[in-house]
Amino acid sequence: MKVLVFGRGGQLALAMRDQGAAAGHDVVCLGRESLSIADAAAVAAAVRTHAPDLIVNAAAYTAVDKAESDAQEAFAVNRDGTRHIAAAARDADIPFIHVSTDYVFDGGGDRPWREDDATGPLGVYGASKLAGEQAMADLGPARNAILRTSWVFSPYGANFVRTMLRLGADRPELRVVADQRGRPTAAHDIADAILLMAPCVADGRARGIFHFGGEGPTTWHAFAQAVFDSAARHGRPVPVVHPITTADYPTPARRPANSVLACDRYLALPGAILPDWHVGLDRAVDALLAAG
């Protein structure tokens, strides 16, 4: 299968490169240095040139706090870019999987969020990602699906695991928010989920929105502790991690308190499982520490 991935240097694009190649697929990743997904003509031309069997949108504006003062760029990428890719995929009748986020919800309540729950993003990032989902819906029926995920980490780019390892190397004590819950999700597991979904999207078994995340909801505080426990296997020091509240750590953008996604719809697909995020965490920590 030939897979065209919009995005090149981000966590998911690099994971798609890795997992796609490992599965024997031809993966082409296009980043900002090649084209802007905000340019509809360039996107359509890329789809015609590469003529893939599957299109994946791994390109996104993900700077949650910066988006609060940079809404125009966030919407240009997350809404308009998504519309352009979805339209090009529809016009060429190519299956398309778009990756979205738990931030489309307001984080209220205690139960996991289902695909059909009412959305209510708290900030610009979530609003721009939701606008991308809505832009896909506005285009009408097509062979496409949306995969919402959460708390993405990997050996690549900027993410929570890398940040914790950096801070933990220098500080004996850290303070981490303990009143936000979600599913940590390895980017390589998301890539595997996309490849599993692909034939179902192609033949019509998978349409609409799906949720996917690592098995075992947790808090940022417990996630941080797991990072240090994993790093301790390499002889790294384990700092004391103090739990704090969201109010103790104010940020420009509000975060949802409950980001836990209900993944039953994804689990109904043939062969689907929710991977244990601890396994992906160990792999990411091993790779990060090996790379120094």
Contacts in CASP RR format, 6 or more apart in sequence:
PFRMAT RR
TARGET T0000
AUTHOR 0000-0000-0000
METHOD contacts of the structure
MODEL  1
MKVLVFGRGGQLALAMRDQGAAAGHDVVCLGRESLSIADAAAVAAAVRTH
APDLIVNAAAYTAVDKAESDAQEAFAVNRDGTRHIAAAARDADIPFIHVS
TDYVFDGGGDRPWREDDATGPLGVYGASKLAGEQAMADLGPARNAILRTS
WVFSPYGANFVRTMLRLGADRPELRVVADQRGRPTAAHDIADAILLMAPC
VADGRARGIFHFGGEGPTTWHAFAQAVFDSAARHGRPVPVVHPITTADYP
TPARRPANSVLACDRYLALPGAILPDWHVGLDRAVDALLAAG
1 25 0 8 1.000
1 26 0 8 1.000
1 53 0 8 1.000
1 54 0 8 1.000
1 198 0 8 1.000
2 25 0 8 1.000
2 26 0 8 1.000
2 27 0 8 1.000
2 28 0 8 1.000
2 50 0 8 1.000
2 51 0 8 1.000
2 52 0 8 1.000
2 53 0 8 1.000
2 54 0 8 1.000
3 16 0 8 1.000
3 20 0 8 1.000
3 25 0 8 1.000
3 26 0 8 1.000
3 27 0 8 1.000
3 28 0 8 1.000
3 52 0 8 1.000
3 53 0 8 1.000
3 54 0 8 1.000
3 55 0 8 1.000
3 56 0 8 1.000
3 198 0 8 1.000
4 28 0 8 1.000
4 30 0 8 1.000
4 46 0 8 1.000
4 47 0 8 1.000
4 50 0 8 1.000
4 52 0 8 1.000
4 54 0 8 1.000
4 55 0 8 1.000
4 56 0 8 1.000
5 13 0 8 1.000
5 16 0 8 1.000
5 17 0 8 1.000
5 27 0 8 1.000
5 28 0 8 1.000
5 29 0 8 1.000
5 30 0 8 1.000
5 55 0 8 1.000
5 56 0 8 1.000
5 58 0 8 1.000
6 30 0 8 1.000
6 31 0 8 1.000
6 37 0 8 1.000
6 43 0 8 1.000
6 55 0 8 1.000
6 56 0 8 1.000
6 57 0 8 1.000
6 58 0 8 1.000
6 59 0 8 1.000
6 85 0 8 1.000
7 13 0 8 1.000
7 29 0 8 1.000
7 30 0 8 1.000
7 31 0 8 1.000
7 32 0 8 1.000
7 57 0 8 1.000
7 58 0 8 1.000
7 59 0 8 1.000
8 14 0 8 1.000
8 29 0 8 1.000
8 30 0 8 1.000
8 31 0 8 1.000
8 32 0 8 1.000
8 33 0 8 1.000
8 34 0 8 1.000
9 29 0 8 1.000
9 31 0 8 1.000
9 156 0 8 1.000
9 157 0 8 1.000
10 58 0 8 1.000
10 156 0 8 1.000
10 157 0 8 1.000
11 152 0 8 1.000
11 153 0 8 1.000
11 154 0 8 1.000
11 156 0 8 1.000
11 157 0 8 1.000
11 159 0 8 1.000
11 187 0 8 1.000
12 58 0 8 1.000
12 99 0 8 1.000
12 152 0 8 1.000
12 187 0 8 1.000
12 190 0 8 1.000
12 191 0 8 1.000
13 29 0 8 1.000
13 31 0 8 1.000
13 58 0 8 1.000
13 59 0 8 1.000
14 29 0 8 1.000
14 154 0 8 1.000
14 156 0 8 1.000
14 187 0 8 1.000
15 154 0 8 1.000
15 156 0 8 1.000
15 186 0 8 1.000
15 187 0 8 1.000
15 188 0 8 1.000
15 190 0 8 1.000
15 191 0 8 1.000
16 27 0 8 1.000
16 29 0 8 1.000
16 56 0 8 1.000
16 58 0 8 1.000
16 191 0 8 1.000
16 194 0 8 1.000
17 27 0 8 1.000
17 29 0 8 1.000
18 188 0 8 1.000
18 191 0 8 1.000
19 188 0 8 1.000
19 191 0 8 1.000
19 192 0 8 1.000
19 195 0 8 1.000
20 27 0 8 1.000
20 191 0 8 1.000
20 195 0 8 1.000
21 27 0 8 1.000
23 195 0 8 1.000
25 195 0 8 1.000
28 50 0 8 1.000
28 52 0 8 1.000
29 58 0 8 1.000
30 46 0 8 1.000
31 59 0 8 1.000
32 59 0 8 1.000
34 46 0 8 1.000
35 42 0 8 1.000
35 43 0 8 1.000
35 46 0 8 1.000
36 42 0 8 1.000
37 43 0 8 1.000
37 57 0 8 1.000
37 59 0 8 1.000
37 77 0 8 1.000
37 80 0 8 1.000
37 81 0 8 1.000
37 82 0 8 1.000
37 84 0 8 1.000
37 85 0 8 1.000
38 76 0 8 1.000
38 77 0 8 1.000
38 80 0 8 1.000
38 81 0 8 1.000
38 84 0 8 1.000
39 84 0 8 1.000
40 80 0 8 1.000
40 81 0 8 1.000
40 83 0 8 1.000
40 84 0 8 1.000
40 87 0 8 1.000
40 88 0 8 1.000
43 81 0 8 1.000
43 84 0 8 1.000
43 85 0 8 1.000
43 88 0 8 1.000
44 84 0 8 1.000
44 87 0 8 1.000
44 88 0 8 1.000
44 91 0 8 1.000
46 88 0 8 1.000
47 55 0 8 1.000
47 85 0 8 1.000
47 88 0 8 1.000
47 89 0 8 1.000
47 92 0 8 1.000
47 94 0 8 1.000
48 92 0 8 1.000
51 92 0 8 1.000
52 94 0 8 1.000
53 94 0 8 1.000
53 95 0 8 1.000
53 202 0 8 1.000
54 94 0 8 1.000
54 95 0 8 1.000
54 96 0 8 1.000
54 97 0 8 1.000
54 198 0 8 1.000
54 201 0 8 1.000
54 202 0 8 1.000
55 85 0 8 1.000
55 88 0 8 1.000
55 89 0 8 1.000
55 94 0 8 1.000
55 95 0 8 1.000
55 96 0 8 1.000
55 97 0 8 1.000
56 96 0 8 1.000
56 97 0 8 1.000
56 98 0 8 1.000
56 99 0 8 1.000
56 194 0 8 1.000
57 81 0 8 1.000
57 82 0 8 1.000
57 85 0 8 1.000
57 86 0 8 1.000
57 96 0 8 1.000
57 97 0 8 1.000
57 98 0 8 1.000
57 99 0 8 1.000
58 99 0 8 1.000
59 77 0 8 1.000
59 81 0 8 1.000
60 77 0 8 1.000
60 78 0 8 1.000
60 99 0 8 1.000
60 129 0 8 1.000
61 67 0 8 1.000
61 70 0 8 1.000
61 73 0 8 1.000
61 74 0 8 1.000
61 76 0 8 1.000
61 77 0 8 1.000
61 78 0 8 1.000
61 125 0 8 1.000
61 128 0 8 1.000
62 125 0 8 1.000
63 70 0 8 1.000
63 125 0 8 1.000
64 103 0 8 1.000
64 125 0 8 1.000
64 251 0 8 1.000
64 253 0 8 1.000
64 255 0 8 1.000
65 251 0 8 1.000
65 252 0 8 1.000
65 253 0 8 1.000
66 252 0 8 1.000
67 73 0 8 1.000
67 74 0 8 1.000
67 123 0 8 1.000
67 124 0 8 1.000
67 125 0 8 1.000
67 128 0 8 1.000
67 253 0 8 1.000
68 123 0 8 1.000
68 124 0 8 1.000
68 252 0 8 1.000
68 253 0 8 1.000
69 252 0 8 1.000
70 124 0 8 1.000
71 124 0 8 1.000
71 128 0 8 1.000
74 124 0 8 1.000
74 125 0 8 1.000
74 128 0 8 1.000
75 124 0 8 1.000
75 128 0 8 1.000
75 131 0 8 1.000
77 128 0 8 1.000
78 125 0 8 1.000
78 126 0 8 1.000
78 128 0 8 1.000
78 129 0 8 1.000
78 131 0 8 1.000
78 132 0 8 1.000
79 128 0 8 1.000
79 131 0 8 1.000
79 132 0 8 1.000
79 135 0 8 1.000
80 135 0 8 1.000
81 132 0 8 1.000
82 98 0 8 1.000
82 132 0 8 1.000
82 133 0 8 1.000
82 135 0 8 1.000
82 136 0 8 1.000
83 132 0 8 1.000
83 135 0 8 1.000
83 136 0 8 1.000
83 138 0 8 1.000
83 139 0 8 1.000
85 96 0 8 1.000
85 98 0 8 1.000
86 96 0 8 1.000
86 98 0 8 1.000
86 135 0 8 1.000
86 136 0 8 1.000
86 139 0 8 1.000
86 142 0 8 1.000
86 144 0 8 1.000
87 139 0 8 1.000
89 95 0 8 1.000
89 96 0 8 1.000
89 142 0 8 1.000
89 143 0 8 1.000
89 144 0 8 1.000
90 96 0 8 1.000
90 139 0 8 1.000
90 140 0 8 1.000
90 142 0 8 1.000
90 143 0 8 1.000
90 144 0 8 1.000
93 143 0 8 1.000
94 143 0 8 1.000
95 143 0 8 1.000
95 144 0 8 1.000
95 198 0 8 1.000
95 201 0 8 1.000
95 202 0 8 1.000
96 142 0 8 1.000
96 143 0 8 1.000
96 144 0 8 1.000
96 145 0 8 1.000
96 201 0 8 1.000
97 144 0 8 1.000
97 145 0 8 1.000
97 146 0 8 1.000
97 147 0 8 1.000
97 194 0 8 1.000
97 197 0 8 1.000
97 198 0 8 1.000
97 201 0 8 1.000
98 132 0 8 1.000
98 133 0 8 1.000
98 136 0 8 1.000
98 144 0 8 1.000
98 145 0 8 1.000
98 146 0 8 1.000
98 147 0 8 1.000
99 146 0 8 1.000
99 147 0 8 1.000
99 148 0 8 1.000
99 149 0 8 1.000
99 190 0 8 1.000
99 194 0 8 1.000
100 129 0 8 1.000
100 130 0 8 1.000
100 132 0 8 1.000
100 133 0 8 1.000
100 146 0 8 1.000
100 147 0 8 1.000
100 148 0 8 1.000
100 149 0 8 1.000
100 209 0 8 1.000
101 125 0 8 1.000
101 126 0 8 1.000
101 129 0 8 1.000
101 148 0 8 1.000
101 149 0 8 1.000
101 150 0 8 1.000
102 113 0 8 1.000
102 148 0 8 1.000
102 149 0 8 1.000
102 150 0 8 1.000
102 151 0 8 1.000
102 182 0 8 1.000
102 256 0 8 1.000
102 259 0 8 1.000
102 261 0 8 1.000
103 121 0 8 1.000
103 122 0 8 1.000
103 123 0 8 1.000
103 125 0 8 1.000
103 126 0 8 1.000
103 129 0 8 1.000
103 255 0 8 1.000
103 256 0 8 1.000
103 259 0 8 1.000
104 119 0 8 1.000
104 120 0 8 1.000
104 121 0 8 1.000
104 126 0 8 1.000
104 129 0 8 1.000
104 130 0 8 1.000
104 133 0 8 1.000
104 148 0 8 1.000
105 113 0 8 1.000
105 117 0 8 1.000
105 119 0 8 1.000
105 120 0 8 1.000
105 121 0 8 1.000
105 256 0 8 1.000
105 258 0 8 1.000
105 259 0 8 1.000
106 119 0 8 1.000
106 120 0 8 1.000
106 121 0 8 1.000
106 122 0 8 1.000
106 256 0 8 1.000
107 113 0 8 1.000
107 122 0 8 1.000
107 256 0 8 1.000
107 257 0 8 1.000
107 258 0 8 1.000
107 259 0 8 1.000
108 256 0 8 1.000
108 257 0 8 1.000
108 258 0 8 1.000
109 258 0 8 1.000
110 258 0 8 1.000
111 260 0 8 1.000
111 262 0 8 1.000
112 217 0 8 1.000
112 260 0 8 1.000
112 261 0 8 1.000
112 262 0 8 1.000
112 263 0 8 1.000
113 211 0 8 1.000
113 258 0 8 1.000
113 259 0 8 1.000
113 260 0 8 1.000
113 261 0 8 1.000
113 262 0 8 1.000
114 211 0 8 1.000
114 262 0 8 1.000
114 264 0 8 1.000
114 265 0 8 1.000
115 148 0 8 1.000
115 208 0 8 1.000
115 209 0 8 1.000
115 210 0 8 1.000
115 211 0 8 1.000
115 262 0 8 1.000
115 265 0 8 1.000
116 209 0 8 1.000
119 130 0 8 1.000
120 130 0 8 1.000
121 127 0 8 1.000
121 129 0 8 1.000
121 130 0 8 1.000
122 253 0 8 1.000
122 254 0 8 1.000
122 255 0 8 1.000
122 256 0 8 1.000
123 253 0 8 1.000
123 254 0 8 1.000
124 253 0 8 1.000
125 253 0 8 1.000
133 146 0 8 1.000
133 209 0 8 1.000
136 142 0 8 1.000
136 144 0 8 1.000
136 146 0 8 1.000
143 201 0 8 1.000
143 202 0 8 1.000
143 204 0 8 1.000
144 201 0 8 1.000
144 207 0 8 1.000
144 208 0 8 1.000
145 197 0 8 1.000
145 201 0 8 1.000
145 206 0 8 1.000
145 207 0 8 1.000
145 208 0 8 1.000
145 209 0 8 1.000
145 210 0 8 1.000
146 208 0 8 1.000
146 209 0 8 1.000
146 210 0 8 1.000
147 190 0 8 1.000
147 193 0 8 1.000
147 194 0 8 1.000
147 197 0 8 1.000
147 210 0 8 1.000
147 211 0 8 1.000
147 212 0 8 1.000
147 266 0 8 1.000
148 209 0 8 1.000
148 210 0 8 1.000
148 211 0 8 1.000
148 212 0 8 1.000
148 261 0 8 1.000
149 183 0 8 1.000
149 185 0 8 1.000
149 190 0 8 1.000
149 211 0 8 1.000
149 212 0 8 1.000
149 213 0 8 1.000
149 261 0 8 1.000
150 182 0 8 1.000
150 183 0 8 1.000
150 184 0 8 1.000
150 185 0 8 1.000
150 213 0 8 1.000
150 259 0 8 1.000
150 260 0 8 1.000
150 261 0 8 1.000
151 160 0 8 1.000
151 182 0 8 1.000
151 183 0 8 1.000
151 184 0 8 1.000
151 185 0 8 1.000
151 223 0 8 1.000
151 259 0 8 1.000
152 159 0 8 1.000
152 185 0 8 1.000
152 186 0 8 1.000
152 187 0 8 1.000
152 190 0 8 1.000
153 159 0 8 1.000
153 160 0 8 1.000
153 161 0 8 1.000
153 162 0 8 1.000
153 184 0 8 1.000
153 185 0 8 1.000
153 186 0 8 1.000
153 187 0 8 1.000
153 281 0 8 1.000
153 284 0 8 1.000
154 161 0 8 1.000
154 186 0 8 1.000
154 187 0 8 1.000
154 188 0 8 1.000
154 284 0 8 1.000
155 283 0 8 1.000
155 284 0 8 1.000
155 287 0 8 1.000
155 288 0 8 1.000
155 291 0 8 1.000
156 187 0 8 1.000
160 184 0 8 1.000
160 220 0 8 1.000
160 223 0 8 1.000
160 224 0 8 1.000
160 227 0 8 1.000
161 227 0 8 1.000
161 281 0 8 1.000
161 284 0 8 1.000
161 285 0 8 1.000
161 288 0 8 1.000
162 288 0 8 1.000
164 174 0 8 1.000
164 224 0 8 1.000
164 227 0 8 1.000
164 228 0 8 1.000
165 227 0 8 1.000
165 231 0 8 1.000
165 236 0 8 1.000
165 285 0 8 1.000
165 288 0 8 1.000
165 289 0 8 1.000
167 174 0 8 1.000
167 239 0 8 1.000
168 174 0 8 1.000
168 228 0 8 1.000
168 236 0 8 1.000
168 237 0 8 1.000
168 239 0 8 1.000
169 236 0 8 1.000
169 237 0 8 1.000
171 239 0 8 1.000
172 237 0 8 1.000
172 239 0 8 1.000
172 240 0 8 1.000
173 239 0 8 1.000
173 240 0 8 1.000
173 241 0 8 1.000
173 242 0 8 1.000
174 224 0 8 1.000
174 239 0 8 1.000
174 240 0 8 1.000
174 241 0 8 1.000
174 242 0 8 1.000
175 241 0 8 1.000
175 242 0 8 1.000
175 243 0 8 1.000
175 244 0 8 1.000
175 248 0 8 1.000
175 249 0 8 1.000
176 220 0 8 1.000
176 221 0 8 1.000
176 224 0 8 1.000
176 241 0 8 1.000
176 242 0 8 1.000
176 243 0 8 1.000
176 244 0 8 1.000
177 219 0 8 1.000
177 220 0 8 1.000
177 221 0 8 1.000
177 243 0 8 1.000
177 244 0 8 1.000
177 245 0 8 1.000
177 246 0 8 1.000
177 248 0 8 1.000
177 249 0 8 1.000
178 219 0 8 1.000
178 220 0 8 1.000
178 221 0 8 1.000
178 222 0 8 1.000
178 243 0 8 1.000
178 244 0 8 1.000
178 245 0 8 1.000
179 219 0 8 1.000
179 245 0 8 1.000
179 246 0 8 1.000
179 257 0 8 1.000
180 219 0 8 1.000
180 220 0 8 1.000
180 246 0 8 1.000
180 255 0 8 1.000
180 256 0 8 1.000
180 257 0 8 1.000
180 258 0 8 1.000
180 259 0 8 1.000
181 217 0 8 1.000
181 218 0 8 1.000
181 219 0 8 1.000
181 257 0 8 1.000
181 258 0 8 1.000
181 259 0 8 1.000
181 260 0 8 1.000
182 217 0 8 1.000
182 218 0 8 1.000
182 219 0 8 1.000
182 258 0 8 1.000
182 259 0 8 1.000
182 260 0 8 1.000
182 261 0 8 1.000
183 213 0 8 1.000
183 214 0 8 1.000
183 215 0 8 1.000
183 216 0 8 1.000
183 217 0 8 1.000
183 218 0 8 1.000
183 259 0 8 1.000
183 260 0 8 1.000
183 261 0 8 1.000
183 277 0 8 1.000
184 213 0 8 1.000
184 214 0 8 1.000
184 218 0 8 1.000
184 223 0 8 1.000
184 277 0 8 1.000
184 281 0 8 1.000
185 212 0 8 1.000
185 213 0 8 1.000
185 214 0 8 1.000
185 277 0 8 1.000
186 214 0 8 1.000
186 275 0 8 1.000
186 277 0 8 1.000
186 279 0 8 1.000
186 280 0 8 1.000
186 281 0 8 1.000
186 283 0 8 1.000
186 284 0 8 1.000
188 280 0 8 1.000
188 283 0 8 1.000
189 213 0 8 1.000
189 214 0 8 1.000
189 275 0 8 1.000
189 277 0 8 1.000
189 280 0 8 1.000
190 212 0 8 1.000
190 213 0 8 1.000
192 275 0 8 1.000
193 212 0 8 1.000
193 266 0 8 1.000
193 272 0 8 1.000
196 269 0 8 1.000
196 271 0 8 1.000
196 272 0 8 1.000
197 206 0 8 1.000
197 210 0 8 1.000
197 266 0 8 1.000
197 269 0 8 1.000
199 205 0 8 1.000
200 206 0 8 1.000
200 269 0 8 1.000
200 270 0 8 1.000
201 207 0 8 1.000
205 269 0 8 1.000
206 269 0 8 1.000
209 265 0 8 1.000
210 263 0 8 1.000
210 265 0 8 1.000
210 266 0 8 1.000
210 269 0 8 1.000
211 261 0 8 1.000
211 262 0 8 1.000
211 263 0 8 1.000
211 265 0 8 1.000
211 266 0 8 1.000
212 261 0 8 1.000
212 263 0 8 1.000
212 266 0 8 1.000
212 274 0 8 1.000
213 261 0 8 1.000
213 263 0 8 1.000
213 274 0 8 1.000
213 277 0 8 1.000
214 274 0 8 1.000
214 275 0 8 1.000
214 276 0 8 1.000
214 277 0 8 1.000
215 274 0 8 1.000
215 275 0 8 1.000
215 276 0 8 1.000
215 277 0 8 1.000
216 274 0 8 1.000
216 276 0 8 1.000
216 277 0 8 1.000
217 260 0 8 1.000
218 226 0 8 1.000
219 243 0 8 1.000
221 241 0 8 1.000
221 243 0 8 1.000
221 244 0 8 1.000
224 241 0 8 1.000
225 241 0 8 1.000
226 278 0 8 1.000
226 281 0 8 1.000
227 281 0 8 1.000
227 285 0 8 1.000
228 236 0 8 1.000
228 238 0 8 1.000
228 239 0 8 1.000
228 241 0 8 1.000
229 238 0 8 1.000
230 278 0 8 1.000
230 281 0 8 1.000
230 282 0 8 1.000
230 285 0 8 1.000
231 238 0 8 1.000
231 285 0 8 1.000
231 289 0 8 1.000
232 238 0 8 1.000
233 282 0 8 1.000
233 285 0 8 1.000
234 285 0 8 1.000
234 286 0 8 1.000
234 289 0 8 1.000
236 289 0 8 1.000
246 255 0 8 1.000
246 257 0 8 1.000
263 274 0 8 1.000
266 272 0 8 1.000
266 274 0 8 1.000
267 273 0 8 1.000
267 274 0 8 1.000
END
